[in-house]
């Protein structure tokens, strides 16, 4: 019998609750310091205690996962704590396409995939000397918005970059990627693509609350002007959104283009959960600044289903449960090779 395993962080509770609801055994690779949190939940069948998440690469841990016929569900913590080579060397079958995680972590590859999908992407700026509009400087990888900053000139960029270097958050310009700032309503579009039935499902949409950029709106302009604090975009929480129904057709179309583009560029393509991230501008046009090629934490909102999953399923369907459903169907049909890498 196949089981579901994940790292204890990010969306582990949702993923394992969903797996349990589908009748699958659940395993948590858990750092010892977080054990007491996860022991509170009775849907976790087995704990594999580790000192650090990279221990998932150890032979001892992979053989426990192998004995349990586990499929590992990758999430943001896996990307944040392991480099591409480490992720690609994981011996346990990984749900979805582990090769595409490199395209999420590498800004250049990321841009290439978004352009191939014909998404409307804010322009990237090759060098700080070319800054002549409002830009956002972002760190590589899944930094969660920490250490990002805004600038309107090279001088302002240099000042803020130097501050981050001083704080030990970055080492040099090469740790930053500069992109035009896109204004509008933030929306993080959550999808699931099934390689079994070759269908795309739109699962939900959320908005992120980022600290402490959001705090700026509470401070009068004259106080802001006298502060030299560099606000960051550190994700703290998510809240639900529903879109104007007239936007949904384009939401599906963007997701389908993304799936097609990923099949072309990184075989076997974007299987399983993913997220297209950006803003709706004043013309309700979506500008995509980012994607996540795996489950995002914003899906934690919808453990009981979202306004969109409810239209597709007559039962509460979280993203975690949808993953487990796919594993179950693939396992019953001897098609696990189609849904894992
Ligand atoms: P990311 O790591 O690209 O998801 O960015 C983290 C946060 O920075 C996002 O949730 C947005 O709030 C903000 N952000 C990133 N890129 C842009 C952009 N080009 N325009 C406006 N905001 C952005």
Boltz pocket constraint, residues with backbone or C-beta under 6 A from the ligand:
constraints:
  - pocket:
      binder: B
      contacts: [[A, 122], [A, 136], [A, 138], [A, 139], [A, 141], [A, 143], [A, 144], [A, 145], [A, 148], [A, 179], [A, 180], [A, 181], [A, 182], [A, 183], [A, 186], [A, 208], [A, 210], [A, 233], [A, 277], [A, 289], [A, 290]]
      max_distance: 6.0
